[in-house]
Amino acid sequence: MADLTPTPDRPGLHVSKPSPNAPATGSAVCHCGATATATGDAQVKALVEGYTANHGAAHHDGGRR
């Protein structure tokens, strides 16, 4: 399987939860240079919400969300 971790050359959001009992992990890299990582279900949920609200696609529509 390919490495799906985002990089500055391949920005994006990656979330992993290998089993129901394991904590989720997440990483995000935006083309604007912002980066973030999180461990734990609640922290990863906050990472995803923040990334989708302020980075990634939010940049494509000028932040109008």
mmJSON file of the N, C-alpha and C atoms, coordinates in Angstrom:
{"data_MODEL":{"atom_site":{
"group_PDB":["ATOM","ATOM","ATOM","ATOM","ATOM","ATOM","ATOM","ATOM","ATOM","ATOM","ATOM","ATOM","ATOM","ATOM","ATOM","ATOM","ATOM","ATOM","ATOM","ATOM","ATOM","ATOM","ATOM","ATOM","ATOM","ATOM","ATOM","ATOM","ATOM","ATOM","ATOM","ATOM","ATOM","ATOM","ATOM","ATOM","ATOM","ATOM","ATOM","ATOM","ATOM","ATOM","ATOM","ATOM","ATOM","ATOM","ATOM","ATOM","ATOM","ATOM","ATOM","ATOM","ATOM","ATOM","ATOM","ATOM","ATOM","ATOM","ATOM","ATOM","ATOM","ATOM","ATOM","ATOM","ATOM","ATOM","ATOM","ATOM","ATOM","ATOM","ATOM","ATOM","ATOM","ATOM","ATOM","ATOM","ATOM","ATOM","ATOM","ATOM","ATOM","ATOM","ATOM","ATOM","ATOM","ATOM","ATOM","ATOM","ATOM","ATOM","ATOM","ATOM","ATOM","ATOM","ATOM","ATOM","ATOM","ATOM","ATOM","ATOM","ATOM","ATOM","ATOM","ATOM","ATOM","ATOM","ATOM","ATOM","ATOM","ATOM","ATOM","ATOM","ATOM","ATOM","ATOM","ATOM","ATOM","ATOM","ATOM","ATOM","ATOM","ATOM","ATOM","ATOM","ATOM","ATOM","ATOM","ATOM","ATOM","ATOM","ATOM","ATOM","ATOM","ATOM","ATOM","ATOM","ATOM","ATOM","ATOM","ATOM","ATOM","ATOM","ATOM","ATOM","ATOM","ATOM","ATOM","ATOM","ATOM","ATOM","ATOM","ATOM","ATOM","ATOM","ATOM","ATOM","ATOM","ATOM","ATOM","ATOM","ATOM","ATOM","ATOM","ATOM","ATOM","ATOM","ATOM","ATOM","ATOM","ATOM","ATOM","ATOM","ATOM","ATOM","ATOM","ATOM","ATOM","ATOM","ATOM","ATOM","ATOM","ATOM","ATOM","ATOM","ATOM","ATOM","ATOM","ATOM","ATOM","ATOM","ATOM","ATOM","ATOM","ATOM","ATOM"],
"id":[1,2,3,4,5,6,7,8,9,10,11,12,13,14,15,16,17,18,19,20,21,22,23,24,25,26,27,28,29,30,31,32,33,34,35,36,37,38,39,40,41,42,43,44,45,46,47,48,49,50,51,52,53,54,55,56,57,58,59,60,61,62,63,64,65,66,67,68,69,70,71,72,73,74,75,76,77,78,79,80,81,82,83,84,85,86,87,88,89,90,91,92,93,94,95,96,97,98,99,100,101,102,103,104,105,106,107,108,109,110,111,112,113,114,115,116,117,118,119,120,121,122,123,124,125,126,127,128,129,130,131,132,133,134,135,136,137,138,139,140,141,142,143,144,145,146,147,148,149,150,151,152,153,154,155,156,157,158,159,160,161,162,163,164,165,166,167,168,169,170,171,172,173,174,175,176,177,178,179,180,181,182,183,184,185,186,187,188,189,190,191,192,193,194,195],
"type_symbol":["N","C","C","N","C","C","N","C","C","N","C","C","N","C","C","N","C","C","N","C","C","N","C","C","N","C","C","N","C","C","N","C","C","N","C","C","N","C","C","N","C","C","N","C","C","N","C","C","N","C","C","N","C","C","N","C","C","N","C","C","N","C","C","N","C","C","N","C","C","N","C","C","N","C","C","N","C","C","N","C","C","N","C","C","N","C","C","N","C","C","N","C","C","N","C","C","N","C","C","N","C","C","N","C","C","N","C","C","N","C","C","N","C","C","N","C","C","N","C","C","N","C","C","N","C","C","N","C","C","N","C","C","N","C","C","N","C","C","N","C","C","N","C","C","N","C","C","N","C","C","N","C","C","N","C","C","N","C","C","N","C","C","N","C","C","N","C","C","N","C","C","N","C","C","N","C","C","N","C","C","N","C","C","N","C","C","N","C","C","N","C","C","N","C","C"],
"label_atom_id":["N","CA","C","N","CA","C","N","CA","C","N","CA","C","N","CA","C","N","CA","C","N","CA","C","N","CA","C","N","CA","C","N","CA","C","N","CA","C","N","CA","C","N","CA","C","N","CA","C","N","CA","C","N","CA","C","N","CA","C","N","CA","C","N","CA","C","N","CA","C","N","CA","C","N","CA","C","N","CA","C","N","CA","C","N","CA","C","N","CA","C","N","CA","C","N","CA","C","N","CA","C","N","CA","C","N","CA","C","N","CA","C","N","CA","C","N","CA","C","N","CA","C","N","CA","C","N","CA","C","N","CA","C","N","CA","C","N","CA","C","N","CA","C","N","CA","C","N","CA","C","N","CA","C","N","CA","C","N","CA","C","N","CA","C","N","CA","C","N","CA","C","N","CA","C","N","CA","C","N","CA","C","N","CA","C","N","CA","C","N","CA","C","N","CA","C","N","CA","C","N","CA","C","N","CA","C","N","CA","C","N","CA","C","N","CA","C","N","CA","C","N","CA","C","N","CA","C"],
"label_alt_id":[null,null,null,null,null,null,null,null,null,null,null,null,null,null,null,null,null,null,null,null,null,null,null,null,null,null,null,null,null,null,null,null,null,null,null,null,null,null,null,null,null,null,null,null,null,null,null,null,null,null,null,null,null,null,null,null,null,null,null,null,null,null,null,null,null,null,null,null,null,null,null,null,null,null,null,null,null,null,null,null,null,null,null,null,null,null,null,null,null,null,null,null,null,null,null,null,null,null,null,null,null,null,null,null,null,null,null,null,null,null,null,null,null,null,null,null,null,null,null,null,null,null,null,null,null,null,null,null,null,null,null,null,null,null,null,null,null,null,null,null,null,null,null,null,null,null,null,null,null,null,null,null,null,null,null,null,null,null,null,null,null,null,null,null,null,null,null,null,null,null,null,null,null,null,null,null,null,null,null,null,null,null,null,null,null,null,null,null,null,null,null,null,null,null,null],
"label_comp_id":["MET","MET","MET","ALA","ALA","ALA","ASP","ASP","ASP","LEU","LEU","LEU","THR","THR","THR","PRO","PRO","PRO","THR","THR","THR","PRO","PRO","PRO","ASP","ASP","ASP","ARG","ARG","ARG","PRO","PRO","PRO","GLY","GLY","GLY","LEU","LEU","LEU","HIS","HIS","HIS","VAL","VAL","VAL","SER","SER","SER","LYS","LYS","LYS","PRO","PRO","PRO","SER","SER","SER","PRO","PRO","PRO","ASN","ASN","ASN","ALA","ALA","ALA","PRO","PRO","PRO","ALA","ALA","ALA","THR","THR","THR","GLY","GLY","GLY","SER","SER","SER","ALA","ALA","ALA","VAL","VAL","VAL","CYS","CYS","CYS","HIS","HIS","HIS","CYS","CYS","CYS","GLY","GLY","GLY","ALA","ALA","ALA","THR","THR","THR","ALA","ALA","ALA","THR","THR","THR","ALA","ALA","ALA","THR","THR","THR","GLY","GLY","GLY","ASP","ASP","ASP","ALA","ALA","ALA","GLN","GLN","GLN","VAL","VAL","VAL","LYS","LYS","LYS","ALA","ALA","ALA","LEU","LEU","LEU","VAL","VAL","VAL","GLU","GLU","GLU","GLY","GLY","GLY","TYR","TYR","TYR","THR","THR","THR","ALA","ALA","ALA","ASN","ASN","ASN","HIS","HIS","HIS","GLY","GLY","GLY","ALA","ALA","ALA","ALA","ALA","ALA","HIS","HIS","HIS","HIS","HIS","HIS","ASP","ASP","ASP","GLY","GLY","GLY","GLY","GLY","GLY","ARG","ARG","ARG","ARG","ARG","ARG"],
"label_asym_id":["A","A","A","A","A","A","A","A","A","A","A","A","A","A","A","A","A","A","A","A","A","A","A","A","A","A","A","A","A","A","A","A","A","A","A","A","A","A","A","A","A","A","A","A","A","A","A","A","A","A","A","A","A","A","A","A","A","A","A","A","A","A","A","A","A","A","A","A","A","A","A","A","A","A","A","A","A","A","A","A","A","A","A","A","A","A","A","A","A","A","A","A","A","A","A","A","A","A","A","A","A","A","A","A","A","A","A","A","A","A","A","A","A","A","A","A","A","A","A","A","A","A","A","A","A","A","A","A","A","A","A","A","A","A","A","A","A","A","A","A","A","A","A","A","A","A","A","A","A","A","A","A","A","A","A","A","A","A","A","A","A","A","A","A","A","A","A","A","A","A","A","A","A","A","A","A","A","A","A","A","A","A","A","A","A","A","A","A","A","A","A","A","A","A","A"],
"label_entity_id":["1","1","1","1","1","1","1","1","1","1","1","1","1","1","1","1","1","1","1","1","1","1","1","1","1","1","1","1","1","1","1","1","1","1","1","1","1","1","1","1","1","1","1","1","1","1","1","1","1","1","1","1","1","1","1","1","1","1","1","1","1","1","1","1","1","1","1","1","1","1","1","1","1","1","1","1","1","1","1","1","1","1","1","1","1","1","1","1","1","1","1","1","1","1","1","1","1","1","1","1","1","1","1","1","1","1","1","1","1","1","1","1","1","1","1","1","1","1","1","1","1","1","1","1","1","1","1","1","1","1","1","1","1","1","1","1","1","1","1","1","1","1","1","1","1","1","1","1","1","1","1","1","1","1","1","1","1","1","1","1","1","1","1","1","1","1","1","1","1","1","1","1","1","1","1","1","1","1","1","1","1","1","1","1","1","1","1","1","1","1","1","1","1","1","1"],
"label_seq_id":[1,1,1,2,2,2,3,3,3,4,4,4,5,5,5,6,6,6,7,7,7,8,8,8,9,9,9,10,10,10,11,11,11,12,12,12,13,13,13,14,14,14,15,15,15,16,16,16,17,17,17,18,18,18,19,19,19,20,20,20,21,21,21,22,22,22,23,23,23,24,24,24,25,25,25,26,26,26,27,27,27,28,28,28,29,29,29,30,30,30,31,31,31,32,32,32,33,33,33,34,34,34,35,35,35,36,36,36,37,37,37,38,38,38,39,39,39,40,40,40,41,41,41,42,42,42,43,43,43,44,44,44,45,45,45,46,46,46,47,47,47,48,48,48,49,49,49,50,50,50,51,51,51,52,52,52,53,53,53,54,54,54,55,55,55,56,56,56,57,57,57,58,58,58,59,59,59,60,60,60,61,61,61,62,62,62,63,63,63,64,64,64,65,65,65],
"pdbx_PDB_ins_code":[null,null,null,null,null,null,null,null,null,null,null,null,null,null,null,null,null,null,null,null,null,null,null,null,null,null,null,null,null,null,null,null,null,null,null,null,null,null,null,null,null,null,null,null,null,null,null,null,null,null,null,null,null,null,null,null,null,null,null,null,null,null,null,null,null,null,null,null,null,null,null,null,null,null,null,null,null,null,null,null,null,null,null,null,null,null,null,null,null,null,null,null,null,null,null,null,null,null,null,null,null,null,null,null,null,null,null,null,null,null,null,null,null,null,null,null,null,null,null,null,null,null,null,null,null,null,null,null,null,null,null,null,null,null,null,null,null,null,null,null,null,null,null,null,null,null,null,null,null,null,null,null,null,null,null,null,null,null,null,null,null,null,null,null,null,null,null,null,null,null,null,null,null,null,null,null,null,null,null,null,null,null,null,null,null,null,null,null,null,null,null,null,null,null,null],
"Cartn_x":[0.841,0.0,0.89,0.501,1.257,1.162,2.198,2.187,1.218,0.2,-0.835,-0.636,0.478,0.747,0.923,0.189,0.335,1.721,2.178,3.462,3.254,4.215,4.075,3.888,4.478,4.3,2.964,2.39,1.091,0.224,-0.277,-1.07,-2.37,-2.891,-4.16,-4.345,-5.274,-5.673,-5.654,-5.044,-5.016,-5.413,-6.355,-6.832,-6.736,-6.29,-6.177,-6.74,-7.455,-7.95,-7.922,-6.788,-6.594,-7.571,-8.143,-9.135,-10.061,-11.237,-12.172,-11.603,-10.655,-10.088,-8.842,-8.3,-7.092,-7.479,-6.647,-6.933,-6.696,-7.48,-7.294,-6.046,-5.419,-4.324,-4.628,-4.163,-4.414,-3.287,-3.125,-2.157,-2.739,-2.372,-2.862,-1.737,-1.671,-0.746,-1.53,-1.494,-2.203,-1.198,-1.65,-0.768,-0.319,-0.98,-0.567,0.606,0.973,2.094,1.704,0.438,-0.012,0.091,0.516,0.592,0.04,-0.471,-0.985,-1.028,-0.901,-1.079,-1.935,-2.57,-3.408,-3.44,-3.601,-3.753,-4.918,-5.788,-6.976,-8.197,-9.292,-10.499,-10.995,-11.074,-11.595,-10.648,-9.352,-8.383,-8.367,-8.491,-8.521,-9.798,-10.909,-12.156,-11.983,-11.346,-11.107,-10.155,-9.15,-8.225,-8.968,-9.817,-10.586,-11.506,-12.203,-13.114,-12.355,-11.223,-10.423,-9.844,-9.368,-8.788,-9.853,-11.004,-12.041,-12.627,-12.641,-13.19,-12.211,-10.9,-9.922,-8.841,-8.739,-7.68,-8.283,-7.433,-7.918,-8.924,-10.101,-11.153,-11.564,-11.398,-11.767,-10.948,-9.736,-8.905,-9.432,-10.028,-10.486,-11.69,-12.472,-13.628,-13.41,-12.134,-11.814,-12.202,-12.438,-12.815,-14.295,-15.091,-16.529,-17.24,-17.429,-18.118,-19.043],
"Cartn_y":[-1.175,0.0,1.244,2.229,3.477,4.274,5.074,5.974,7.118,7.253,8.264,9.513,9.591,10.747,11.99,13.06,14.269,14.904,15.542,16.246,17.601,18.496,19.772,19.579,18.52,18.235,17.557,16.901,16.223,16.607,17.861,18.29,17.5,17.449,16.761,16.408,15.527,15.103,13.591,12.996,11.544,11.174,10.264,9.774,8.258,7.698,6.255,5.828,4.711,4.084,2.581,1.942,0.551,-0.445,-0.112,-0.998,-0.157,-0.687,0.084,0.457,-0.315,-0.048,0.82,1.08,1.895,3.357,4.26,5.684,6.066,6.984,7.51,8.374,8.454,9.378,10.141,11.356,12.154,13.12,13.463,14.478,15.277,16.533,17.42,18.339,18.565,19.528,20.294,21.619,22.464,23.067,23.37,24.001,25.393,25.989,27.295,27.168,25.914,25.691,25.25,25.318,24.893,23.374,22.905,21.476,21.214,20.007,19.628,18.113,17.613,16.196,16.074,14.925,14.691,13.201,12.894,11.518,11.479,10.503,10.366,10.775,10.077,10.286,11.729,12.331,13.702,14.704,14.505,15.424,15.307,14.087,13.893,14.495,14.346,14.967,16.487,17.086,18.537,18.915,18.092,18.337,18.339,17.356,17.266,18.476,18.832,19.982,21.279,21.469,22.674,22.726,21.59,21.549,21.841,21.206,21.411,22.818,23.434,24.785,25.859,25.615,26.678,26.405,25.19,24.826,23.956,23.368,22.494,23.186,22.653,23.211,24.634,25.006,26.36,27.409,27.091,28.021,28.184,27.145,27.18,28.09,28.306,29.197,30.521,30.837,32.102,32.134,30.969,30.914,31.169,31.251,31.503,30.193,29.9,28.683,28.981],
"Cartn_z":[0.0,0.0,0.0,-0.736,-0.845,0.452,0.695,1.841,1.54,2.351,2.126,2.977,3.701,4.545,3.68,3.972,3.178,3.338,2.283,2.284,1.611,1.692,0.979,-0.53,-1.087,-2.509,-2.812,-1.805,-1.937,-0.747,-0.714,0.444,0.547,1.745,1.965,3.422,3.641,4.978,5.009,6.032,6.168,7.585,7.708,9.001,9.002,10.117,10.254,11.602,11.595,12.826,12.566,12.887,12.497,13.118,14.252,14.867,15.742,16.065,16.899,18.268,18.775,20.094,20.06,18.882,18.753,18.586,19.08,18.875,17.418,16.941,15.595,15.559,14.395,14.16,12.887,12.819,11.623,11.362,10.087,9.702,8.547,8.496,7.449,7.01,5.708,5.127,4.075,4.157,3.203,2.231,1.035,0.055,0.499,1.501,2.029,3.003,3.355,4.256,5.652,6.008,7.335,7.461,8.637,8.918,10.307,10.512,11.827,11.928,13.164,13.447,14.695,14.837,16.011,16.325,17.605,18.066,19.035,18.86,19.697,18.9,19.135,18.334,18.359,19.525,19.618,18.958,19.151,18.558,17.035,16.52,15.069,14.488,15.188,14.72,14.625,15.623,15.604,14.466,14.212,13.103,11.771,11.554,10.308,10.164,11.224,11.161,10.879,11.533,11.307,9.904,9.405,8.063,7.007,7.132,6.117,6.184,7.353,7.476,7.031,7.201,7.001,5.965,5.483,4.541,3.445,2.625,1.568,0.674,0.609,-0.268,0.115,1.386,1.813,1.074,0.687,-0.081,-1.5,-2.041,-3.434,-3.628,-2.576,-2.718,-1.984,-1.719,-1.054,0.41,1.016,2.42,2.676,1.613,1.78,2.086,3.355,3.76,4.885],
"occupancy":[1.0,1.0,1.0,1.0,1.0,1.0,1.0,1.0,1.0,1.0,1.0,1.0,1.0,1.0,1.0,1.0,1.0,1.0,1.0,1.0,1.0,1.0,1.0,1.0,1.0,1.0,1.0,1.0,1.0,1.0,1.0,1.0,1.0,1.0,1.0,1.0,1.0,1.0,1.0,1.0,1.0,1.0,1.0,1.0,1.0,1.0,1.0,1.0,1.0,1.0,1.0,1.0,1.0,1.0,1.0,1.0,1.0,1.0,1.0,1.0,1.0,1.0,1.0,1.0,1.0,1.0,1.0,1.0,1.0,1.0,1.0,1.0,1.0,1.0,1.0,1.0,1.0,1.0,1.0,1.0,1.0,1.0,1.0,1.0,1.0,1.0,1.0,1.0,1.0,1.0,1.0,1.0,1.0,1.0,1.0,1.0,1.0,1.0,1.0,1.0,1.0,1.0,1.0,1.0,1.0,1.0,1.0,1.0,1.0,1.0,1.0,1.0,1.0,1.0,1.0,1.0,1.0,1.0,1.0,1.0,1.0,1.0,1.0,1.0,1.0,1.0,1.0,1.0,1.0,1.0,1.0,1.0,1.0,1.0,1.0,1.0,1.0,1.0,1.0,1.0,1.0,1.0,1.0,1.0,1.0,1.0,1.0,1.0,1.0,1.0,1.0,1.0,1.0,1.0,1.0,1.0,1.0,1.0,1.0,1.0,1.0,1.0,1.0,1.0,1.0,1.0,1.0,1.0,1.0,1.0,1.0,1.0,1.0,1.0,1.0,1.0,1.0,1.0,1.0,1.0,1.0,1.0,1.0,1.0,1.0,1.0,1.0,1.0,1.0,1.0,1.0,1.0,1.0,1.0,1.0],
"B_iso_or_equiv":[0.0,0.0,0.0,0.0,0.0,0.0,0.0,0.0,0.0,0.0,0.0,0.0,0.0,0.0,0.0,0.0,0.0,0.0,0.0,0.0,0.0,0.0,0.0,0.0,0.0,0.0,0.0,0.0,0.0,0.0,0.0,0.0,0.0,0.0,0.0,0.0,0.0,0.0,0.0,0.0,0.0,0.0,0.0,0.0,0.0,0.0,0.0,0.0,0.0,0.0,0.0,0.0,0.0,0.0,0.0,0.0,0.0,0.0,0.0,0.0,0.0,0.0,0.0,0.0,0.0,0.0,0.0,0.0,0.0,0.0,0.0,0.0,0.0,0.0,0.0,0.0,0.0,0.0,0.0,0.0,0.0,0.0,0.0,0.0,0.0,0.0,0.0,0.0,0.0,0.0,0.0,0.0,0.0,0.0,0.0,0.0,0.0,0.0,0.0,0.0,0.0,0.0,0.0,0.0,0.0,0.0,0.0,0.0,0.0,0.0,0.0,0.0,0.0,0.0,0.0,0.0,0.0,0.0,0.0,0.0,0.0,0.0,0.0,0.0,0.0,0.0,0.0,0.0,0.0,0.0,0.0,0.0,0.0,0.0,0.0,0.0,0.0,0.0,0.0,0.0,0.0,0.0,0.0,0.0,0.0,0.0,0.0,0.0,0.0,0.0,0.0,0.0,0.0,0.0,0.0,0.0,0.0,0.0,0.0,0.0,0.0,0.0,0.0,0.0,0.0,0.0,0.0,0.0,0.0,0.0,0.0,0.0,0.0,0.0,0.0,0.0,0.0,0.0,0.0,0.0,0.0,0.0,0.0,0.0,0.0,0.0,0.0,0.0,0.0,0.0,0.0,0.0,0.0,0.0,0.0],
"pdbx_formal_charge":[null,null,null,null,null,null,null,null,null,null,null,null,null,null,null,null,null,null,null,null,null,null,null,null,null,null,null,null,null,null,null,null,null,null,null,null,null,null,null,null,null,null,null,null,null,null,null,null,null,null,null,null,null,null,null,null,null,null,null,null,null,null,null,null,null,null,null,null,null,null,null,null,null,null,null,null,null,null,null,null,null,null,null,null,null,null,null,null,null,null,null,null,null,null,null,null,null,null,null,null,null,null,null,null,null,null,null,null,null,null,null,null,null,null,null,null,null,null,null,null,null,null,null,null,null,null,null,null,null,null,null,null,null,null,null,null,null,null,null,null,null,null,null,null,null,null,null,null,null,null,null,null,null,null,null,null,null,null,null,null,null,null,null,null,null,null,null,null,null,null,null,null,null,null,null,null,null,null,null,null,null,null,null,null,null,null,null,null,null,null,null,null,null,null,null],
"auth_seq_id":[1,1,1,2,2,2,3,3,3,4,4,4,5,5,5,6,6,6,7,7,7,8,8,8,9,9,9,10,10,10,11,11,11,12,12,12,13,13,13,14,14,14,15,15,15,16,16,16,17,17,17,18,18,18,19,19,19,20,20,20,21,21,21,22,22,22,23,23,23,24,24,24,25,25,25,26,26,26,27,27,27,28,28,28,29,29,29,30,30,30,31,31,31,32,32,32,33,33,33,34,34,34,35,35,35,36,36,36,37,37,37,38,38,38,39,39,39,40,40,40,41,41,41,42,42,42,43,43,43,44,44,44,45,45,45,46,46,46,47,47,47,48,48,48,49,49,49,50,50,50,51,51,51,52,52,52,53,53,53,54,54,54,55,55,55,56,56,56,57,57,57,58,58,58,59,59,59,60,60,60,61,61,61,62,62,62,63,63,63,64,64,64,65,65,65],
"auth_comp_id":["MET","MET","MET","ALA","ALA","ALA","ASP","ASP","ASP","LEU","LEU","LEU","THR","THR","THR","PRO","PRO","PRO","THR","THR","THR","PRO","PRO","PRO","ASP","ASP","ASP","ARG","ARG","ARG","PRO","PRO","PRO","GLY","GLY","GLY","LEU","LEU","LEU","HIS","HIS","HIS","VAL","VAL","VAL","SER","SER","SER","LYS","LYS","LYS","PRO","PRO","PRO","SER","SER","SER","PRO","PRO","PRO","ASN","ASN","ASN","ALA","ALA","ALA","PRO","PRO","PRO","ALA","ALA","ALA","THR","THR","THR","GLY","GLY","GLY","SER","SER","SER","ALA","ALA","ALA","VAL","VAL","VAL","CYS","CYS","CYS","HIS","HIS","HIS","CYS","CYS","CYS","GLY","GLY","GLY","ALA","ALA","ALA","THR","THR","THR","ALA","ALA","ALA","THR","THR","THR","ALA","ALA","ALA","THR","THR","THR","GLY","GLY","GLY","ASP","ASP","ASP","ALA","ALA","ALA","GLN","GLN","GLN","VAL","VAL","VAL","LYS","LYS","LYS","ALA","ALA","ALA","LEU","LEU","LEU","VAL","VAL","VAL","GLU","GLU","GLU","GLY","GLY","GLY","TYR","TYR","TYR","THR","THR","THR","ALA","ALA","ALA","ASN","ASN","ASN","HIS","HIS","HIS","GLY","GLY","GLY","ALA","ALA","ALA","ALA","ALA","ALA","HIS","HIS","HIS","HIS","HIS","HIS","ASP","ASP","ASP","GLY","GLY","GLY","GLY","GLY","GLY","ARG","ARG","ARG","ARG","ARG","ARG"],
"auth_asym_id":["A","A","A","A","A","A","A","A","A","A","A","A","A","A","A","A","A","A","A","A","A","A","A","A","A","A","A","A","A","A","A","A","A","A","A","A","A","A","A","A","A","A","A","A","A","A","A","A","A","A","A","A","A","A","A","A","A","A","A","A","A","A","A","A","A","A","A","A","A","A","A","A","A","A","A","A","A","A","A","A","A","A","A","A","A","A","A","A","A","A","A","A","A","A","A","A","A","A","A","A","A","A","A","A","A","A","A","A","A","A","A","A","A","A","A","A","A","A","A","A","A","A","A","A","A","A","A","A","A","A","A","A","A","A","A","A","A","A","A","A","A","A","A","A","A","A","A","A","A","A","A","A","A","A","A","A","A","A","A","A","A","A","A","A","A","A","A","A","A","A","A","A","A","A","A","A","A","A","A","A","A","A","A","A","A","A","A","A","A","A","A","A","A","A","A"],
"auth_atom_id":["N","CA","C","N","CA","C","N","CA","C","N","CA","C","N","CA","C","N","CA","C","N","CA","C","N","CA","C","N","CA","C","N","CA","C","N","CA","C","N","CA","C","N","CA","C","N","CA","C","N","CA","C","N","CA","C","N","CA","C","N","CA","C","N","CA","C","N","CA","C","N","CA","C","N","CA","C","N","CA","C","N","CA","C","N","CA","C","N","CA","C","N","CA","C","N","CA","C","N","CA","C","N","CA","C","N","CA","C","N","CA","C","N","CA","C","N","CA","C","N","CA","C","N","CA","C","N","CA","C","N","CA","C","N","CA","C","N","CA","C","N","CA","C","N","CA","C","N","CA","C","N","CA","C","N","CA","C","N","CA","C","N","CA","C","N","CA","C","N","CA","C","N","CA","C","N","CA","C","N","CA","C","N","CA","C","N","CA","C","N","CA","C","N","CA","C","N","CA","C","N","CA","C","N","CA","C","N","CA","C","N","CA","C","N","CA","C","N","CA","C","N","CA","C","N","CA","C"],
"pdbx_PDB_model_num":[1,1,1,1,1,1,1,1,1,1,1,1,1,1,1,1,1,1,1,1,1,1,1,1,1,1,1,1,1,1,1,1,1,1,1,1,1,1,1,1,1,1,1,1,1,1,1,1,1,1,1,1,1,1,1,1,1,1,1,1,1,1,1,1,1,1,1,1,1,1,1,1,1,1,1,1,1,1,1,1,1,1,1,1,1,1,1,1,1,1,1,1,1,1,1,1,1,1,1,1,1,1,1,1,1,1,1,1,1,1,1,1,1,1,1,1,1,1,1,1,1,1,1,1,1,1,1,1,1,1,1,1,1,1,1,1,1,1,1,1,1,1,1,1,1,1,1,1,1,1,1,1,1,1,1,1,1,1,1,1,1,1,1,1,1,1,1,1,1,1,1,1,1,1,1,1,1,1,1,1,1,1,1,1,1,1,1,1,1,1,1,1,1,1,1]
}}}
